[in-house]
Amino acid sequence: MKYDFDEIIPRRGTNCEKWDGTSIEGVLPLWVADMDFRVAQPIQEALQRRVAHGVFGYTHVPDAYYDAIINWFARRHHWPMKREWILYTSGVVPAIAAILKALTLPGEKVLMQTPVYNCFFSCIRNCGCQALENPLVYENGTYHIDFEDLERKAADPLTRVMILCNPHNPAGRVWTREELRRIGDICLRNHVFVIADEIHCELVMPGYEYTPFASISDDFLRHSATCNSPTKSFNIAGLQIANIVVENDKMREHINRAINVNETCDVNPLGVEALMAAYNEGEEWLAQLLDYLHGNYERMRRYCEELLPQFPLVKLEGTYLVWMDCKALAQPSEALEEDLIEKARLWLNAGIMYGTEGEGFMRWNIACPQALLLQGLERFRHYVERQGNKR
């Protein structure tokens, strides 16, 4: 069937974090990473059938759940996995927190590549560990890895774990197989365990290919845990479902214990049903979504090149989160976020929340109807023009 991603679906007044997160009237929210699109019809139908049953007791996760995951990753990403490797939990952030608690001690270091998803910082802090940053290098409109710096920091005897964001949020990179291999080789040499956050794995622009880190070699598989979920790709984040894929029996036992200690070992019945419907029947919707997101990115890129040339976009290879260089405004990104909300009625994410390397940038969520995206760009341009007139 043909899906209508241009449809504007009213979300304000539905207890929606994205749209109801501010009391200021008329704000257009292009910040937090969820989409303003209806989910695939098979997901809606699966949830309607489950709701019609009317009883919502404790959930038994069936064999069909594991089959859906295994078949999806084998079919789309050529990654054969086994049922016993899969641990379910309520979300990727709880998954990362549980892995860190299982594998680190307070005071040890966790390596990550900044600017990066803000919850990595809080997970590390809450475990009593230290965040060790391998800053990505920004040049020529994209980011690349400083491998010499990565090697030095992985060699620190206190570095136990690296959190790898693949694809990377907010830099928009889809790491190549060669880049992932170099990361993995460095981590293996230095006995650093890799947590691969691959929640954005399906959201890849044309011409790029997601490679599961653990699929590259048996050594990478044994020395990593992969966190994945259909929640970002299929817009079901509120249903709270995710998985950790761990081949190493000993590591999996430690992580499973941490999941239980954190009391994130139970999932809700709607999340289970939605995952199965997404992976078994959602591929057509996903293909149409990716075409639409690519169209939105291209429209935004052309708009900015023509009307906002002083605000370059980082090349988007994956995710639906566009990283804009706003240094031309010479304004701290946190203050800019507040000013845009108040004066332009536009809500973007301040780059500083992704680490110090994010200062001077703003993150746009383009997973919305094209009309809303263009409205957001117009609001931003008019704000910029007003700021220029003040100088």
Secondary structure, DSSP 8 states (H G I E B T S, - for coil): ----TT-----TTS--HHHHS--STT-EE--SS--SS---HHHHHHHHHHHHH---------HHHHHHHHHHHHHHH-----GGGEEEES-HHHHHHHHHHHH--TT-EEEE-SS--HHHHHHHHHTT-EEEE---EEETTEEE--HHHHHHHHTSTTEEEEEEESS-TTT-----HHHHHHHHHHHHHTT-EEEEE-TTTT-B-TT-----GGGS-HHHHHTEEEEE-STTTTT-GGG--EEEE---HHHHHHHHHHHHHTT-----HHHHHHHHHHHHH-HHHHHHHHHHHHHHHHHHHHHHHHH-TTS-B----BSSEEEEE-GGG-S-HHHHHHHIIIII-EE-EEGGGG-GGGTTEEEEE--S-HHHHHHHHHHHHHHHHHHHHH-
